[in-house]
């Protein structure tokens, strides 16, 4: 810590200018005001394009650990769940007009696959998976992933020089290759071997826009009924009981309404990206039990293009139910002129870190889409279309009162 202070004095590092006043037209605020019971943003929203551009261009005025990393500095009870470690690292970056985004640095090259022997709960978190998940979510018309964009961050000027967190300051160092590096500070598994490094200062990463603060838009975090076992042995009931969905259907709120259908949507999304780590989901309390599920933390997706983890589809295959709108969108993206891989490839070209995904990952999306449609056809053959395909195409427009109310 003393060496770091001397380093800053030698470089004559100064504090950034004071933040500008909040502008009502700020993209962050307009994004928050556009949240409705239908999704995080409207289908055609110029605000999202502005927000993505602002996250790429705006000056960073402060950096800090996320709440997850700060929690790791306390006691760790690893008996219930394997906690994150120094291998994973994310920071909160603030911008000049009170905007805030979650930064996840590059930990794995695009062409690298997750090793076969890795458990899903010790896998790397990939910045490009966060970016690709946002694009896929928008293509599927779910609109449940916060806007996410890729950016090259100067770790010296945009993190080290603007952070006031002395712990974060203390984990910066210069590597033997003269690259500026830093690592997570936590009680265990935090070593320089797990550091992320600039080249020499620039580092790729994803930036995900923050949602409204919890005091303005409260959210619930709810365990996923199809949660996986977070230990090296043992299985959950759904993994051994093919009739598990019958039990879930008897429990409110899965016994009626849209909640179970939204769980199936989430399973379809996670299967396409290969994410096995969906242990919880979040919802805005304002929209009640039928509100949409937020698809947060997708960095463990797109790890293995050569493997399709069909167990992720358990909610669909066990419950045999899917929204008509979801099925229609999937069927459209299976058509040759609207092939999912082609639409994703074109969408991802908009990001400055393109190519975001390698070609094998894009082609895996087409293969997995066919497996989803095959599972739906199997359900229809067994139970009939009327029981499997839920008609959600006639829902009324959400009233203006259902929009998240924020004050400046």
N, C-alpha and C positions, 0 to 999 in steps of 0.2 A: 504494500500500500504506500509506504514512504517512497519507494523507488518510482512508483507511478506518479506521485505528486511532483517529484523532481522532474520527471519526464515531461509533464504538462507545463511546468514552469519554464523549462528550457525551450519548449516550442512556443511559449507565450500563447497558449490556447485561451481563447476568450469565450464567454457565454454568448449564445445566439441572441438575436434581437427578440424583444417581447412579442408574443403572439398578436396577430391582428384581431380586431373585433369580429365576432361571429356575423357572417353574412346570411340573411334569410335564404338567398339563392344558392348557398353552398351545397355542393353535390351530396355531401354526407347527410345534411339535414333533409334534403329533398328525398334521398333514398329512404330515410327513416319514416318520413311522412307518407311515403307510397306503400308501406306495408299494409296489407289487408288480409282478410281471411282466405283469400284465393292464393296468396303467395307473398314472397318477399318483395316482389316488384311486378308491375303490369307487363303484359306480353310485349307491348311496344312502348318502351320507356327510354326517351333520350337521356334521362338522368343517369342510367346505368353506364352508358357510354362515357359520359362526362366523369363519372366517379372512377371508372377504370383508368381514364387518362390522368386524372388528378393523382391517383395513387402511384402512377408511374413517374410523374413529373414534380410533384410538390416537394418543397424542402422539408427534411426531417428536423424537428426542433427538440425532440427528446426521445430517449430509448430506455426501456426497462424490461426486467423479466416479466413474464406473464404470471398470473396468480398461481398457475399450476407449478411453475418452477419455484415460486416463493413458498408454496406449501411443502415442497420437498426439503426445505431447510429445517423443517420441524421433525418431529418423530415420524418414523416410517413403520407402519404396521403392514408387513408384506404377507401376512397369513391369509388375507382374503383376496388380494389381487396383486399381480406383479406391477409394481409402480414404475413410472418412467425413470430413466436414469440419464447419465451424462451423454448417452448416445443420442438422445432427443433434446432438441433445443428450439425454443421459440421466444420471440421478443415482441413487445408492444412498442410500435413506433407511432409517435404523434407528429402531426403536420401543422402547417402554419395557420390553418383556420379551424382548429379544434377537431380536425379529422383524426381518426385513429385506426390502425390496421395491425393485424397479427402477421409478423414476419417469421417465415420458416425457411431456414437456409438450405442450400443444396447439400445433401448428405450422400447421395448415390448418383452415379452417372446414368444417363438415360438408357444406355445399352446394357446395363447390369440388371440381372434378374435376382430376385430374392432367393437365397440358397434353399434347396429342398428341405433341409433339416431345420430351418428356422421355424420356431413357433410364431404364430401371428402376433403375440403380445410382446415379442422382443424384436420384431422387424423394424427396419429403418422407417423414418417418416420422410416422405419424398415431396419436395416442393412442387415438382411438376405434376404430381398426382392431385394436389390441391387445385392447381390451375385447370387441369383436364376435367376434374370432377365438376367444376363450375360450368364449363362449356357443355358437358354432357347433360347435366341437370337442366340447363336452359333448352337444349335440343329436345329433351323428353317433355318439355313444358311443365315440369314440376315447379321450378322457380323456388326451390327450398334451400339452395346453397348460397351463402353470402357472396357477393361479387368478389372475384379473386383474379389477380393479375400477376404476371412475372415482372421482376425488376432487378437490375444490377445495383447493388448497394455498396457504397464505399464504406467499409466497416470502420475505418479510422474517422472520417469526417461525419458520417451519419449515425454512428453508434457510440464509439469511444469518446469523441469530443463533445457529444451532447448529453450523454447520460449523467445523471446525478447519483446513480446507485453505485456506491463504493465497491460492493461485491462484484458487480458486473465489470467495473473498471479493473478490478484486481485479476481477472481471468484472461486479460489480453496479454499476448506475448508475440515476439517475432520469431518465426521458425528458422531453421538452418538455411532454408531456401530464400530467406528475407521476405517471407509473406507474413502479413499481419493476421493473427489467429486469435480465437477465443473459444471457451468451452463453458458448459453448464456448471454451476456451482451447486452441488447437492451432497448428501451425506455419504454416498457410496457410488462407485462406478464413474467417478468424474476425474478423468485424467487427460493429459495433453494428447494422448493417442486418439481421443474422441473429439478433438477440436475441429472446428471448421475454419478454413483459411481463405483469405482473399488471394488475388493474383495480380500484384501483391496486396492491393487494397480492395479490389472489386470482387464481389461475391454474389452469385445468383441466389434468388430466393423468391418465394411467393408472398404476396400481400393480400390478406383477406379483410374486407371491410368489417369493422365492428358493428354489431347490432345495437339498438338503443339500450341505454343503461337499464339495469334491472329495476331501479326505482321508478322509471318512466314506463317500461314495458316488461312487467314481471314474466319470468319463464319458469316452467317446471322441468326438472330432469327426472325421467322415468326409466326404470330398468326395462330393457328389451325382453319380452317374453321368450324370445329365442336367443337369449344370452348364452355365450359359450363358457366353458370351464376355463378359468384363468389359473390353472395349475398344470403341472406336467403329467398328471394322470387323472383319471376319472372323467365322467361324461355327464352332461345335463339330461334331464328327462326327455326333452324333445329329440335328442340324438338316438335314443333307444326305443321310444314309444311312437310308432307311426300314427297313433290316434291322439297324439298330444293336443292337437288343435281343438278337439272336443272339450278338453278341460279348459282351454283358454276362452272358448266361446261362452263358458258359463260364468266368467268373471267380468264384472263391469270395469271399464267401459267397452270391453271387447265383445260384449253380448249383443250390442246393437250400435247403430250409427256407423260412422266412417272410420273409426279408429283401426279396426282390423284391416280394412281396405288400404289405409295409409301405411300400415306395417308391411303389407304386400308390396306397395309401391317402393318402399324403402329397400325391401329385399331384392326387388328387380334392379334397382339402382346399384346396390352393393354388389350384386352378382356380376353386373356388367363391368364394374371397376375392379372386382376381385377383392373387396374389402371384407375381411372376416372379423373386424374389431368393433362391431357396432353393439357395445354392451349397454348403452343408454341412448335415449333420444330426448330431445327438448321440444317444448311447445310453448307458445304464448298463452298465458292464462286468459287473456281478454277474449279469445275466440272460442273458449269452452272446450268441451270434450271432442267436438268434431273438427277442431282446428287442424291445420296441416302440421306435419312433423318436420322439424328442422334437420337438414342433412349436414351436420357439422363434422369437422375433423375427419377429412378424407385422405390424409397423407399416407395411410397404409394401403391405399389402392394402387393399382397398376404396378404390382410387384412382380408377378409371374404371368407373362403372356402365354406360356406354353402349357398352363394348367388351368382348368375350369373347375372351381370349387363348388360343385352342385349343391352341397349342404347349405350354402347361403340361401338357396331358393326354398328352404323348408317351409316358410310361411305360405308360399304359393302352392307347393306340392302337397302339403298336409291339409291346408284349409280349402284348397280348390275354389278360390274366389279371386276376382280381379276387376278393377274398374273398367267400364267400357271405354272411357276416354284413354286410359292407359293402353289398353289392348289395341285400339285403333292407331295410336301413335306408333306402337311397336310394329304393327303390321305395315304401316306406311314406310317406316325406316328399314324394312326388310325388302322393299321393292327396289329393283335395280337402279331406277332413276333417282331414288332418294336413299341410297345405301348409307347406313349409319356411319361406316368408316369414312365415306366420302364427305358427308356432312360435317363430321368431327374434324377431319383434316382441314377443310376449308375454314371452319370456325377458329381452329387453333392457330391458323396463320395470322390472325389479328393480333396475337400476343407477341411482344418484342423478344421473348425468349424462344420463339419458334425455331426449329421444330420442338414442340413440347413433348410429344410422344414419338417413339420409334414406330416404324411401319408394322412390326409384328404385334404391337399393342393395339394398333388401329384395326388390324385384321381380326384380332381376337374378339373385338366388339361384335363383328358380324357373326362370328361363330357362336358366341354366347347368346346373342339375340335369337338365333335359331333354336337354341336349347330352351329358352324361355317360351317361345311359341309352341315348341313340342310339348312342354309341360302343360301348357294351357289346353292344347288339343287333347291330351290324355285325360285331363279333368273333364272336358266337355264330353268326350266319349263315354266316360263313366257316369256322370251326373246330369248331363244335358246342359245346353247353353243357358237356359233360363236360370239355373241355379248357380252357375259358375260366373257368368258375366253380369256384374251389377250395373244397372243403368244409372249413371251419374251425369248424364248429358242434359238434364232438364232442370238443374239447380238454378234458382233465381240469382240475379246479380246481388252482390253484397251491398247493403245500404252504406251510405257515407258514414254513418255512426259506427260502423265496424272497423274503421281505419284506426290505426294506432294514433292516439292523441299525444303530441309532444308540445312542450313549451320551450321557448328560447330563454 
